[in-house]
Amino acid sequence: MRWVMADKLVSVMIVICLLLVSGCVYFRPRSPIKYKPNYDISPIMALKFPERIDTLPGFPKTKIIVENGINKGTGTKYKDIKEWFNLRIDQTNYEWVEWSEYMIIVCYSEEDAKKEYECWKQFVPVFREITENGITACIHYTKQPRADPEGGSGPMGYYISQADFLIHNLYIRVQTRNCSPKRDKLSDAIKELARMLSESLNLNNSLSTTNSLK
C-alpha cells in the first residue's frame, strides 16, 4: 500500500513540475521590443507626383506578383490592383545580413490604394502619420523580434524598421533590417526609393529636408 501511495505521489509531483515548466513557457513575453524609429521621409515628400500613376517604367524588380491586373502565379484577375512587385536590395542567403525591401502596389484608383495602405500598415504599431502635398506617410516603431517562448523569448540580434507611403493610386511599403535600432538604414532606403521613383517618373526631386518631417 505504501509503495502505491509513493508512486502516486511521485506521479503527482511530476505532473505539477510539468505544469510549472509549461506555465513558465506560456507566460514568457512574445511581443517584439519597440524602439523610437530613426527616419527621414523628406526625400519622398519633396517629390511632385502626377495625380495618377499608371505604371513605373524602369523601376527595378526582384519579384513580380501582379502584372496588368493578373496574378502571375495563379492567373487570378484583380479589379483593384494593376501592378504588384517587390524589390529587395542586399539579398543574400545569410540570416544576419542587413537588407532593404520595397513592396510596390499600383492600383486602379486612389480608393483601392488607400485600402491597401490601411490593410498593410496595421500589422506594426504606428509611431507617426503625416499627410502633406497629397502624400501620406506612416512611420512605424522599430521592432526587435523575440525568439520563440520555447527558446527563451530572448530578443533577437536584429531590428526591423518600416514606413508606408500612399501616393494617389500608389501604395509603397519600405522595410529594412539592420543590426542597431539607431542606424539610418530606413532613411537610406527612403532616399533610394525617392531616387528610383524620380528616375522612373521623370520627377523634379529637390531632395530638400524639412525639420517638420523628422
C-alpha positions as CSV (number, residue, x, y, z in Angstrom):
1,M,0.0,0.0,0.0
2,R,2.8,2.4,0.9
3,W,4.5,1.7,-2.5
4,V,1.3,2.5,-4.3
5,M,0.9,5.8,-2.4
6,A,4.5,6.7,-3.1
7,D,4.1,6.0,-6.8
8,K,1.0,8.2,-6.9
9,L,2.8,11.0,-5.0
10,V,5.7,10.9,-7.5
11,S,3.3,11.0,-10.4
12,V,1.5,14.0,-8.9
13,M,4.8,15.8,-8.4
14,I,5.9,15.1,-12.0
15,V,2.6,16.5,-13.3
16,I,3.0,19.6,-11.1
17,C,6.5,20.1,-12.4
18,L,5.4,19.7,-16.0
19,L,2.6,22.2,-15.4
20,L,5.0,24.7,-13.9
21,V,7.5,24.4,-16.7
22,S,4.8,24.7,-19.4
23,G,3.4,27.7,-17.5
24,C,6.7,29.4,-17.5
25,V,6.9,29.0,-21.3
26,Y,3.4,30.1,-21.8
27,F,3.8,33.4,-19.8
28,R,7.1,34.4,-21.4
29,P,6.9,37.6,-23.4
30,R,6.1,37.2,-27.0
31,S,5.7,40.7,-28.4
32,P,8.7,42.4,-30.1
33,I,10.6,45.1,-28.3
34,K,9.6,48.6,-29.6
35,Y,12.1,51.4,-30.3
36,K,11.6,55.0,-31.5
37,P,12.4,55.0,-35.2
38,N,15.2,56.8,-36.8
39,Y,13.9,58.2,-40.1
40,D,13.8,61.0,-42.7
41,I,10.9,60.9,-45.1
42,S,11.7,64.3,-46.7
43,P,13.1,62.9,-50.0
44,I,9.7,61.4,-50.8
45,M,7.7,64.3,-49.5
46,A,9.7,66.7,-51.7
47,L,8.7,64.9,-54.9
48,K,6.0,66.3,-57.2
49,F,3.9,63.3,-58.3
50,P,1.4,63.2,-61.1
51,E,-2.2,62.8,-59.9
52,R,-2.4,59.3,-61.4
53,I,0.4,56.8,-61.8
54,D,-0.3,54.1,-64.4
55,T,3.0,52.2,-64.2
56,L,6.6,52.6,-63.0
57,P,8.7,52.2,-66.1
58,G,12.3,51.0,-65.5
59,F,11.7,50.5,-61.7
60,P,13.9,47.5,-60.7
61,K,12.1,44.4,-59.5
62,T,13.1,41.1,-57.9
63,K,9.7,39.5,-57.8
64,I,6.5,40.3,-59.9
65,I,3.3,39.3,-58.2
66,V,0.6,41.1,-60.3
67,E,1.1,42.4,-63.9
68,N,-1.6,44.1,-65.9
69,G,-4.1,43.1,-63.2
70,I,-3.3,39.4,-63.4
71,N,-1.6,37.4,-60.7
72,K,1.4,35.7,-62.4
73,G,1.2,32.7,-60.1
74,T,-2.4,31.9,-60.1
75,G,-3.8,33.7,-63.1
76,T,-6.4,35.5,-60.9
77,K,-7.6,38.8,-62.4
78,Y,-7.7,41.7,-59.9
79,K,-10.3,44.5,-60.2
80,D,-8.3,46.8,-57.8
81,I,-4.6,46.1,-58.4
82,K,-2.9,46.7,-61.7
83,E,0.8,46.0,-60.7
84,W,2.3,44.5,-57.6
85,F,6.0,43.8,-57.3
86,N,8.8,43.6,-54.8
87,L,12.4,44.8,-54.8
88,R,15.0,43.5,-52.3
89,I,18.4,45.0,-52.0
90,D,21.4,43.3,-50.3
91,Q,19.7,40.0,-50.8
92,T,21.6,37.0,-49.6
93,N,21.1,33.6,-48.0
94,Y,22.7,34.6,-44.7
95,E,20.2,35.4,-41.9
96,W,22.2,38.1,-40.2
97,V,22.6,40.3,-43.3
98,E,21.1,43.8,-43.4
99,W,18.6,44.5,-46.2
100,S,16.1,46.9,-47.6
101,E,12.9,45.7,-49.2
102,Y,10.2,47.5,-51.1
103,M,6.7,46.4,-51.9
104,I,5.1,48.4,-54.7
105,I,1.3,48.2,-55.5
106,V,-0.1,50.3,-58.3
107,C,-3.9,50.4,-58.0
108,Y,-6.6,51.4,-60.5
109,S,-8.0,54.1,-58.1
110,E,-7.0,56.1,-55.1
111,E,-9.7,54.4,-53.1
112,D,-8.1,51.0,-53.9
113,A,-4.7,52.2,-52.9
114,K,-6.0,53.6,-49.6
115,K,-7.4,50.2,-48.8
116,E,-4.0,48.6,-49.4
117,Y,-2.4,51.2,-47.2
118,E,-4.8,50.8,-44.3
119,C,-4.6,47.0,-44.6
120,W,-0.8,46.7,-44.6
121,K,0.0,49.4,-42.0
122,Q,-2.0,47.8,-39.2
123,F,0.5,44.9,-38.6
124,V,3.1,47.1,-37.0
125,P,2.4,49.8,-34.3
126,V,2.4,53.3,-35.7
127,F,4.8,55.9,-34.4
128,R,3.7,58.8,-36.6
129,E,1.5,59.5,-39.6
130,I,1.9,62.6,-41.8
131,T,-0.1,63.9,-44.8
132,E,1.4,66.7,-46.9
133,N,1.0,67.7,-50.6
134,G,-1.2,64.8,-51.3
135,I,1.3,62.2,-49.9
136,T,0.5,60.2,-46.7
137,A,3.5,58.7,-44.9
138,C,3.2,56.3,-41.9
139,I,6.3,55.6,-39.8
140,H,6.2,52.6,-37.5
141,Y,8.1,51.8,-34.4
142,T,11.3,49.9,-35.0
143,K,10.8,46.4,-33.6
144,Q,13.3,43.8,-32.3
145,P,11.7,40.3,-32.6
146,R,11.9,37.7,-29.9
147,A,12.8,34.1,-30.0
148,D,10.1,31.5,-29.6
149,P,8.9,31.0,-26.0
150,E,10.4,27.5,-26.1
151,G,13.7,29.1,-26.9
152,G,13.6,31.6,-24.0
153,S,11.8,34.5,-25.7
154,G,15.1,36.4,-25.7
155,P,15.5,39.4,-28.1
156,M,17.0,38.5,-31.5
157,G,20.1,40.3,-32.7
158,Y,18.4,42.4,-35.4
159,Y,15.8,45.2,-35.9
160,I,13.1,45.7,-38.4
161,S,12.0,49.3,-39.4
162,Q,9.1,50.2,-41.7
163,A,7.5,53.1,-43.4
164,D,4.4,53.2,-45.7
165,F,3.5,55.7,-48.3
166,L,0.2,56.4,-50.0
167,I,0.7,58.5,-53.2
168,H,-2.6,58.9,-55.0
169,N,-3.2,55.4,-56.5
170,L,0.2,54.1,-55.5
171,Y,1.0,52.3,-52.2
172,I,4.6,51.6,-51.2
173,R,5.9,49.7,-48.1
174,V,9.5,50.1,-47.1
175,Q,11.1,47.7,-44.7
176,T,14.7,47.4,-43.5
177,R,16.6,45.0,-41.3
178,N,19.7,46.1,-39.5
179,C,21.9,45.4,-36.5
180,S,21.1,48.5,-34.5
181,P,17.9,50.5,-33.7
182,K,19.8,53.8,-34.2
183,R,21.1,53.1,-37.7
184,D,20.0,55.2,-40.6
185,K,19.1,52.2,-42.7
186,L,15.4,53.2,-43.1
187,S,16.3,56.8,-44.0
188,D,18.8,55.5,-46.6
189,A,16.2,53.2,-48.0
190,I,13.7,56.0,-48.3
191,K,16.2,58.2,-50.1
192,E,17.0,55.4,-52.5
193,L,13.2,54.9,-53.1
194,A,12.9,58.6,-54.0
195,R,15.8,58.3,-56.4
196,M,14.2,55.3,-58.2
197,L,10.7,56.9,-58.3
198,S,12.3,60.2,-59.7
199,E,14.1,58.3,-62.4
200,S,11.0,56.2,-63.3
201,L,8.5,59.0,-63.5
202,N,11.0,61.8,-64.6
203,L,10.2,63.8,-61.5
204,N,11.9,67.0,-60.3
205,N,13.3,65.9,-57.0
206,S,14.8,68.6,-54.9
207,L,15.6,66.2,-52.0
208,S,15.2,69.1,-49.6
209,T,15.0,68.3,-45.9
210,T,12.5,70.0,-43.6
211,N,12.5,69.7,-39.8
212,S,8.8,69.0,-39.7
213,L,9.3,65.7,-41.4
214,K,11.8,64.3,-39.0
